[in-house]
Amino acid sequence: MSNDYKSLSHCRYLVQYHLVWCPKFRFEVIKGDIEQSLKNILAKVCNKYQYEILELEVMPDHIHIFLSAKPTAAPTDIVRTLKSISAIKLFK
């Protein structure tokens, strides 16, 4: 885990979020190939939106992700982005 402050032109920051979400009714559907696909999808999305995954744990009935983001990224936007893109790509 990186506790190093990052810098932009006019500020120094350390913004980290621990996000947890689960499938509807907390069904145990995140197993096998789906688990690996989900990890790959989340890594690609975080790379595209410049979020840094510090820790990622995928359980059969929920997901824990601890990430670092820029201060301009609202937590609601991060969650919406991760959940929507991963759901769209998994259901294809």
C-alpha positions as CSV (number, residue, x, y, z in Angstrom):
1,M,0.0,0.0,0.0
2,S,1.4,3.4,-1.0
3,N,1.1,6.2,1.5
4,D,3.1,8.6,-0.6
5,Y,1.4,11.9,-1.3
6,K,0.8,12.7,-5.0
7,S,1.1,16.2,-6.5
8,L,-0.8,18.3,-9.0
9,S,0.2,21.8,-10.1
10,H,-1.4,23.4,-7.0
11,C,-1.9,20.7,-4.4
12,R,-0.6,17.6,-2.7
13,Y,-3.1,14.8,-2.0
14,L,-3.6,11.3,-0.7
15,V,-7.1,10.2,-1.6
16,Q,-7.9,6.5,-0.9
17,Y,-11.3,4.8,-0.9
18,H,-12.3,1.3,0.4
19,L,-15.3,0.3,-1.7
20,V,-17.5,-2.8,-1.2
21,W,-20.4,-3.9,-3.3
22,C,-22.3,-7.1,-3.8
23,P,-24.6,-8.7,-6.4
24,K,-28.4,-8.4,-6.0
25,F,-29.7,-10.5,-3.1
26,R,-26.0,-11.3,-2.3
27,F,-26.1,-14.4,-4.5
28,E,-22.8,-16.2,-4.8
29,V,-22.3,-15.7,-8.5
30,I,-18.7,-14.4,-8.7
31,K,-16.8,-17.7,-9.1
32,G,-14.3,-19.2,-11.5
33,D,-14.1,-17.5,-14.9
34,I,-16.4,-14.7,-13.8
35,E,-14.0,-13.8,-10.9
36,Q,-10.9,-13.6,-13.2
37,S,-12.9,-11.7,-15.9
38,L,-14.1,-9.2,-13.3
39,K,-10.5,-8.6,-12.0
40,N,-9.3,-8.0,-15.5
41,I,-12.2,-5.6,-16.3
42,L,-11.7,-3.6,-13.1
43,A,-8.0,-3.3,-13.7
44,K,-8.6,-2.0,-17.3
45,V,-11.3,0.5,-16.1
46,C,-9.0,1.8,-13.3
47,N,-6.2,2.2,-15.7
48,K,-8.4,4.1,-18.2
49,Y,-9.7,6.5,-15.5
50,Q,-6.4,6.8,-13.7
51,Y,-7.5,5.1,-10.5
52,E,-4.7,3.1,-8.8
53,I,-5.8,-0.3,-7.3
54,L,-4.0,-0.7,-4.0
55,E,-5.9,-3.9,-3.0
56,L,-8.5,-6.0,-4.7
57,E,-10.3,-9.0,-3.3
58,V,-13.2,-10.7,-5.1
59,M,-15.3,-13.0,-3.0
60,P,-18.2,-15.2,-4.3
61,D,-20.8,-12.8,-2.9
62,H,-19.1,-9.4,-2.8
63,I,-16.1,-7.3,-3.9
64,H,-13.6,-5.3,-1.9
65,I,-11.5,-2.7,-3.7
66,F,-9.1,-0.3,-2.1
67,L,-8.0,2.4,-4.5
68,S,-6.4,5.8,-4.9
69,A,-7.9,8.5,-7.1
70,K,-7.4,12.1,-7.9
71,P,-9.2,14.7,-5.7
72,T,-11.3,15.7,-8.7
73,A,-13.0,12.2,-8.8
74,A,-16.0,12.0,-6.6
75,P,-16.6,8.7,-4.8
76,T,-20.0,8.4,-6.3
77,D,-18.5,8.8,-9.8
78,I,-15.9,6.1,-9.1
79,V,-18.5,3.6,-7.9
80,R,-20.8,4.4,-10.7
81,T,-18.0,3.9,-13.3
82,L,-16.7,0.7,-11.8
83,K,-20.1,-0.9,-11.3
84,S,-21.6,0.1,-14.7
85,I,-18.7,-0.8,-16.9
86,S,-18.0,-4.1,-15.2
87,A,-21.7,-5.1,-15.4
88,I,-22.0,-4.2,-19.1
89,K,-18.8,-6.1,-20.0
90,L,-19.6,-9.2,-17.8
91,F,-23.1,-9.5,-19.3
92,K,-21.9,-9.4,-22.9
